[in-house]
Amino acid sequence: MSPEEWTYLVVLLISIPIGFLFKKAGPGLKRWGAAGVGLGLTLFTCGPHTLHSLITILGTWALIQAQPCSCHALALAWTFSYLLFFRALSLLGLPTPTPFTNAVQLLLTLKLVSLASEVQDLHLAQRKEMASGFSKGPTLGLLPDVPSLMETLSYSYCYVGILTGECACAQPCLHAPRHRRLSPLSTRILPLQGAVPSLRPLLRRAWPAPLFGLLFLLSSHLFPLEAVREDAFYARPLPARLFYMIPVFFAFRMRFYVAWIAAECGCIAAGFGAYPVAAKARAGGGPTLQCPPPSSPEKAASVEYDYETIRNIDCYGTDFCVRVRDGMRYWNMTVQWWLAQYVYKSAPARSYVLRSAWTMLLSAYWHGLHPGYYLSFLTIPLCLAAEARLESALRGRLSPGGQKAWDWVHWFLKMRAYDYMCMGFVLLSLGDTVRYWASVYFCMHILALAALLLGLALGGGGPGRRKAAPAPSAATLAPEKLREE
């Protein structure tokens, strides 16, 4: 592991005991203390490059104040434009930011666009109320008012999610009791927060992380990525070159599993993202149903809570789901929710595949300017179209046993597709990515194209026109008891 990776891990681990302290603190200390810790971590890891985050925050706040009725699109344009400037600093002869600054800037972009969207929704709702002449009362999903500059700063620099995506779509320091994505760090949301469990859910979530960490260290040591960049690698036989992408993607998954689980544990320790099970919270989106707060300690003790709001990874689902489409939903779940909410729904196309291509293009841009990101992300729509067409054409015609065999083959090919695309994501450069893919004869591209053409020839429908056959699931491949939780 690099020094930056060790620092990143230490920051995530430190956030866990800090979370337990803030959970017991008063509302003022929670808001400003959490922001102070986040700002301190930003200054420690980013140094003077913290100025980039401050400029982004102030610019977004100014747009919200000036144009609340259209601030969502303006904030999206502003933050994504600043990302381009941010990544071109070295070309302009300016100091290159640290990797931590890049992480802060990425997640701040998501948080500020979410905030602008919520303010716009509030403004439009207020205009409708004024036009109708009466107030409908509190609405699930709306802010109570437009946040001030200090509230925007405290939200932006809250230590929960400052370096990870668990609260990319949340608003941890704006204390709106009815907001669908607000943090339970505010006692106005959970007035009896002592009844909200933290330790047991944290231990239940954290237990696989040490194993994943050991597997990452072992696999990255035995199969280093740098070997793929050496000429000697391409003298190996084709089966060896094909196999190598499997442990590379395995190490990639284990690394992110550890980071995201640690980040989730930091949220759980603070009580961040805890909502009653009856609220049916979803990753990134928060509760979908309104649940009144408990009126007494006795009732509070009987309420069951979950932390689905800040759940960022389903390790079992990622590894054992059948489809490429489902694999996307289980990976980086809060950021996937953000992309679906703010990019996919507003895509300039109606086709699922074209919308997915637009979303993947902006996702690649959000990640960076390296060609490997674009090569990998833009391969996903091809795989989505291929699996949808072929599955629609053939799977429903098979017997139950045949469908089970189909799901196993589909799962195997799904994992190989992600292995293949991961190589572009980690190799980054155009030359290294194309060189590796060429060494395995662009096998997944060719296979996906062949599956797409076969599906079209057999009359298979697209993702939006699937037949009502039972959908394959992770449960068909492994027992439910293997789940982490």
LINMO-V940055 format. One line per field, one symbol per residue. ss: DSSP state (@ for helix, = for strand, . for the rest). phi: phi as a letter, one per 30 degrees, with the letter a starting at -180 (. if undefined). psi: psi as a letter, one per 40 degrees, with the letter a starting at -180 (. if undefined). A space follows every 50 residues. Layout:
ss: ???
phi: ???
psi: ???
This chain:
ss: ..@@@@@@@@@@@@@@@@@@@@@...@@@@@@@@@@@@@@@@@@@@@@@@ @@@@@@@@@@@@@@@@....@@@@@@@@@@@@@@@@@...........@@ @@@@@@@@@@@@@@@@@@@@@@@@@@@@@@@@................@@ @@@@@@........@@@...=..........=..........@@@...@@ @@@@@@..@@@@@@@@@@@@@@..@@@@@.@@@@@..@@@@@@@@@@@@@ @@@@@@@@@@@@@@@@@@@.....==@@@..=...=..........@@@@ @@..==.@@@....@@@@@@...@@@@@@@..@@@@@@@@@@@@...... .@@@@@@@@@@@@@@@@...@@@@@@@@@@@@@@@@@@@@@@@@@@@..@ @@@@@@@@@@@@@@@@@@@@@@@@@@@..@@@@@@@@@@...@@@@@@@@ @@@@@@@.....@@@........@@@...@@@...
phi: .deddddddddddddddddddddcddddddddddddddddddddccidde edddddddddddddddbddbddddddddddddeddedcedddiceddded ddddddddedddddddddddddddddddddddibcdiebdjcddaddddd ddddddceddjdbbddbdccbdccccdcddbcdddcdddbdcdddddbdd ddddddeddeddddddddddddbddedddcdddddddeeddddddddddd deddddedddddddddddedididbeeddhdbeididcbdbdddcaeddd dcdccbcdecdcbcdddddcddceededddchdddddddddccddcddac dedddddddddddddddlcdeedddddddeeddddddddddddcddddde dddddeddddddddddddeddddddcdiddddddddeddcihdddddddd ddddddddidddedbddddeddbdddcaddddddb
psi: iiddddddddddddeddddddddeiiddddddddddddddddddddbeed ddddddddddddddddgdefddddddddddddddddeedddeeihhiidd ddddddddddddddddddddddddddddddddeiheahhheiidihiidd ddddddehdhedeiedfdeigeehgheehefiheeheddgdfddehiddd dddddededdddddddddddddgiddddeidddeeiiddddddddddddd dddddddddddddddddddeehehiideefiihddaieihhiiieidddd dehhiifddehehgdddddeididdddddehfdddddddddedddeifid hddddddddddddddddaehdddddddedddddddddddddddddeeiid ddddddddddddddddddddddddddddiddddddddddeffdddddddd dddddddefiiadefiifihhiideediideeid.
